[in-house]
Amino acid sequence: MTGFPAFLDQAADEFWIISTGHSTTGLDAIVEVIDSKVRMTHPPEDLVFAEN
């Protein structure tokens, strides 16, 4: 599981984090792995994905 954030970084998904007002790419920006648990750091309703 330690390589999972790096795997997510490979995708170029652009999205906004509503609560912070920041745009970013790569889901690794909102996912953390602790031991063997994967957790999103922001709830899905806090994200808006850009259409490509």
N, CA, C and O atoms as CSV, one atom per row, in Angstrom:
chain,resi,resn,atom,element,x,y,z
A,1,MET,N,N,0.814,-1.199,0.000
A,1,MET,CA,C,0.000,0.000,0.000
A,1,MET,C,C,0.857,1.262,0.000
A,1,MET,O,O,0.350,2.344,-0.297
A,2,THR,N,N,2.116,1.150,0.320
A,2,THR,CA,C,2.950,2.348,0.392
A,2,THR,C,C,3.119,3.007,-0.963
A,2,THR,O,O,3.367,4.211,-1.029
A,3,GLY,N,N,2.994,2.254,-2.042
A,3,GLY,CA,C,3.126,2.815,-3.384
A,3,GLY,C,C,1.835,3.351,-3.965
A,3,GLY,O,O,1.833,3.890,-5.072
A,4,PHE,N,N,0.745,3.213,-3.244
A,4,PHE,CA,C,-0.558,3.633,-3.761
A,4,PHE,C,C,-0.633,5.135,-4.052
A,4,PHE,O,O,-1.119,5.500,-5.123
A,5,PRO,N,N,-0.180,6.024,-3.162
A,5,PRO,CA,C,-0.203,7.455,-3.499
A,5,PRO,C,C,0.607,7.785,-4.758
A,5,PRO,O,O,0.198,8.637,-5.547
A,6,ALA,N,N,1.732,7.128,-4.948
A,6,ALA,CA,C,2.528,7.356,-6.158
A,6,ALA,C,C,1.767,6.897,-7.397
A,6,ALA,O,O,1.858,7.529,-8.450
A,7,PHE,N,N,1.026,5.816,-7.280
A,7,PHE,CA,C,0.184,5.346,-8.383
A,7,PHE,C,C,-0.875,6.393,-8.723
A,7,PHE,O,O,-1.118,6.672,-9.897
A,8,LEU,N,N,-1.499,6.967,-7.711
A,8,LEU,CA,C,-2.525,7.991,-7.936
A,8,LEU,C,C,-1.939,9.263,-8.544
A,8,LEU,O,O,-2.630,9.985,-9.263
A,9,ASP,N,N,-0.682,9.535,-8.259
A,9,ASP,CA,C,-0.017,10.730,-8.783
A,9,ASP,C,C,0.168,10.658,-10.297
A,9,ASP,O,O,0.329,11.693,-10.942
A,10,GLN,N,N,0.149,9.472,-10.868
A,10,GLN,CA,C,0.359,9.304,-12.303
A,10,GLN,C,C,-0.814,9.816,-13.131
A,10,GLN,O,O,-0.640,10.177,-14.295
A,11,ALA,N,N,-1.992,9.850,-12.549
A,11,ALA,CA,C,-3.175,10.323,-13.280
A,11,ALA,C,C,-3.199,11.849,-13.254
A,11,ALA,O,O,-2.791,12.472,-12.273
A,12,ALA,N,N,-3.671,12.427,-14.318
A,12,ALA,CA,C,-3.713,13.882,-14.428
A,12,ALA,C,C,-5.124,14.417,-14.183
A,12,ALA,O,O,-5.599,15.301,-14.897
A,13,ASP,N,N,-5.778,13.872,-13.173
A,13,ASP,CA,C,-7.122,14.338,-12.838
A,13,ASP,C,C,-7.033,15.714,-12.193
A,13,ASP,O,O,-6.438,15.871,-11.127
A,14,GLU,N,N,-7.631,16.715,-12.849
A,14,GLU,CA,C,-7.629,18.060,-12.287
A,14,GLU,C,C,-8.917,18.263,-11.503
A,14,GLU,O,O,-10.002,17.921,-11.974
A,15,PHE,N,N,-8.790,18.819,-10.309
A,15,PHE,CA,C,-9.968,19.061,-9.492
A,15,PHE,C,C,-9.714,20.209,-8.524
A,15,PHE,O,O,-8.573,20.577,-8.244
A,16,TRP,N,N,-10.814,20.761,-8.023
A,16,TRP,CA,C,-10.788,21.837,-7.033
A,16,TRP,C,C,-11.156,21.253,-5.679
A,16,TRP,O,O,-12.040,20.403,-5.576
A,17,ILE,N,N,-10.477,21.712,-4.656
A,17,ILE,CA,C,-10.856,21.415,-3.282
A,17,ILE,C,C,-11.632,22.639,-2.809
A,17,ILE,O,O,-11.049,23.694,-2.561
A,18,ILE,N,N,-12.927,22.495,-2.687
A,18,ILE,CA,C,-13.804,23.627,-2.409
A,18,ILE,C,C,-13.420,24.347,-1.119
A,18,ILE,O,O,-13.345,25.575,-1.094
A,19,SER,N,N,-13.176,23.594,-0.051
A,19,SER,CA,C,-12.917,24.210,1.254
A,19,SER,C,C,-11.643,25.054,1.287
A,19,SER,O,O,-11.535,25.984,2.087
A,20,THR,N,N,-10.676,24.730,0.418
A,20,THR,CA,C,-9.429,25.494,0.400
A,20,THR,C,C,-9.362,26.469,-0.772
A,20,THR,O,O,-8.566,27.408,-0.761
A,21,GLY,N,N,-10.204,26.241,-1.786
A,21,GLY,CA,C,-10.185,27.098,-2.969
A,21,GLY,C,C,-9.012,26.821,-3.895
A,21,GLY,O,O,-8.723,27.632,-4.775
A,22,HIS,N,N,-8.335,25.708,-3.720
A,22,HIS,CA,C,-7.163,25.386,-4.538
A,22,HIS,C,C,-7.478,24.339,-5.594
A,22,HIS,O,O,-8.260,23.415,-5.370
A,23,SER,N,N,-6.852,24.508,-6.742
A,23,SER,CA,C,-6.925,23.534,-7.824
A,23,SER,C,C,-5.660,22.682,-7.764
A,23,SER,O,O,-4.576,23.181,-7.463
A,24,THR,N,N,-5.811,21.404,-8.052
A,24,THR,CA,C,-4.658,20.512,-8.031
A,24,THR,C,C,-4.882,19.373,-9.018
A,24,THR,O,O,-5.987,19.200,-9.533
A,25,THR,N,N,-3.858,18.616,-9.273
A,25,THR,CA,C,-3.970,17.417,-10.102
A,25,THR,C,C,-3.396,16.245,-9.338
A,25,THR,O,O,-2.502,16.407,-8.507
A,26,GLY,N,N,-3.910,15.080,-9.620
A,26,GLY,CA,C,-3.422,13.874,-8.964
A,26,GLY,C,C,-4.127,13.625,-7.648
A,26,GLY,O,O,-4.061,14.441,-6.729
A,27,LEU,N,N,-4.787,12.514,-7.567
A,27,LEU,CA,C,-5.543,12.188,-6.362
A,27,LEU,C,C,-4.650,11.931,-5.157
A,27,LEU,O,O,-5.143,11.832,-4.033
A,28,ASP,N,N,-3.353,11.822,-5.376
A,28,ASP,CA,C,-2.443,11.645,-4.246
A,28,ASP,C,C,-2.477,12.841,-3.301
A,28,ASP,O,O,-2.077,12.734,-2.142
A,29,ALA,N,N,-2.956,13.979,-3.797
A,29,ALA,CA,C,-3.034,15.189,-2.973
A,29,ALA,C,C,-4.087,15.072,-1.874
A,29,ALA,O,O,-4.053,15.827,-0.902
A,30,ILE,N,N,-5.023,14.133,-2.021
A,30,ILE,CA,C,-6.107,14.019,-1.043
A,30,ILE,C,C,-6.233,12.616,-0.449
A,30,ILE,O,O,-7.242,12.293,0.177
A,31,VAL,N,N,-5.215,11.792,-0.644
A,31,VAL,CA,C,-5.240,10.420,-0.119
A,31,VAL,C,C,-4.017,10.209,0.751
A,31,VAL,O,O,-2.912,10.628,0.405
A,32,GLU,N,N,-4.226,9.550,1.892
A,32,GLU,CA,C,-3.099,9.178,2.742
A,32,GLU,C,C,-3.217,7.709,3.101
A,32,GLU,O,O,-4.314,7.162,3.213
A,33,VAL,N,N,-2.067,7.089,3.278
A,33,VAL,CA,C,-2.011,5.684,3.665
A,33,VAL,C,C,-1.322,5.608,5.018
A,33,VAL,O,O,-0.183,6.048,5.171
A,34,ILE,N,N,-2.021,5.049,5.993
A,34,ILE,CA,C,-1.458,4.827,7.323
A,34,ILE,C,C,-1.605,3.343,7.613
A,34,ILE,O,O,-2.713,2.807,7.643
A,35,ASP,N,N,-0.469,2.686,7.827
A,35,ASP,CA,C,-0.430,1.227,7.943
A,35,ASP,C,C,-1.022,0.643,6.664
A,35,ASP,O,O,-0.454,0.845,5.590
A,36,SER,N,N,-2.115,-0.057,6.739
A,36,SER,CA,C,-2.727,-0.612,5.527
A,36,SER,C,C,-4.075,0.033,5.232
A,36,SER,O,O,-4.884,-0.518,4.486
A,37,LYS,N,N,-4.312,1.201,5.821
A,37,LYS,CA,C,-5.595,1.891,5.619
A,37,LYS,C,C,-5.423,3.077,4.687
A,37,LYS,O,O,-4.518,3.894,4.858
A,38,VAL,N,N,-6.299,3.160,3.703
A,38,VAL,CA,C,-6.317,4.274,2.766
A,38,VAL,C,C,-7.447,5.192,3.180
A,38,VAL,O,O,-8.569,4.746,3.415
A,39,ARG,N,N,-7.142,6.492,3.271
A,39,ARG,CA,C,-8.140,7.451,3.716
A,39,ARG,C,C,-8.055,8.712,2.871
A,39,ARG,O,O,-6.962,9.189,2.563
A,40,MET,N,N,-9.204,9.247,2.499
A,40,MET,CA,C,-9.245,10.536,1.815
A,40,MET,C,C,-9.167,11.636,2.873
A,40,MET,O,O,-9.804,11.541,3.922
A,41,THR,N,N,-8.387,12.674,2.595
A,41,THR,CA,C,-8.237,13.765,3.545
A,41,THR,C,C,-9.330,14.809,3.394
A,41,THR,O,O,-9.473,15.685,4.248
A,42,HIS,N,N,-10.103,14.727,2.318
A,42,HIS,CA,C,-11.253,15.609,2.087
A,42,HIS,C,C,-12.426,14.731,1.654
A,42,HIS,O,O,-12.233,13.760,0.923
A,43,PRO,N,N,-13.625,15.060,2.094
A,43,PRO,CA,C,-14.787,14.261,1.679
A,43,PRO,C,C,-15.091,14.479,0.190
A,43,PRO,O,O,-14.760,15.532,-0.356
A,44,PRO,N,N,-15.709,13.511,-0.460
A,44,PRO,CA,C,-16.015,13.647,-1.890
A,44,PRO,C,C,-16.832,14.892,-2.218
A,44,PRO,O,O,-16.657,15.479,-3.286
A,45,GLU,N,N,-17.721,15.302,-1.314
A,45,GLU,CA,C,-18.545,16.480,-1.591
A,45,GLU,C,C,-17.745,17.782,-1.519
A,45,GLU,O,O,-18.283,18.849,-1.812
A,46,ASP,N,N,-16.469,17.708,-1.134
A,46,ASP,CA,C,-15.591,18.871,-1.097
A,46,ASP,C,C,-14.762,18.990,-2.379
A,46,ASP,O,O,-13.919,19.880,-2.492
A,47,LEU,N,N,-15.000,18.096,-3.344
A,47,LEU,CA,C,-14.204,18.060,-4.571
A,47,LEU,C,C,-15.066,18.344,-5.795
A,47,LEU,O,O,-16.208,17.894,-5.891
A,48,VAL,N,N,-14.498,19.095,-6.718
A,48,VAL,CA,C,-15.145,19.341,-8.017
A,48,VAL,C,C,-14.126,19.017,-9.090
A,48,VAL,O,O,-13.067,19.641,-9.157
A,49,PHE,N,N,-14.442,18.047,-9.928
A,49,PHE,CA,C,-13.508,17.619,-10.972
A,49,PHE,C,C,-13.736,18.394,-12.248
A,49,PHE,O,O,-14.875,18.664,-12.630
A,50,ALA,N,N,-12.635,18.756,-12.914
A,50,ALA,CA,C,-12.689,19.483,-14.185
A,50,ALA,C,C,-12.887,18.490,-15.317
A,50,ALA,O,O,-12.313,17.401,-15.317
A,51,GLU,N,N,-13.706,18.881,-16.279
A,51,GLU,CA,C,-13.877,18.046,-17.464
A,51,GLU,C,C,-12.756,18.313,-18.432
A,51,GLU,O,O,-12.347,19.459,-18.619
A,52,ASN,N,N,-12.258,17.272,-19.046
A,52,ASN,CA,C,-11.182,17.424,-20.051
A,52,ASN,C,C,-11.701,17.095,-21.414
A,52,ASN,O,O,-10.955,17.162,-22.391
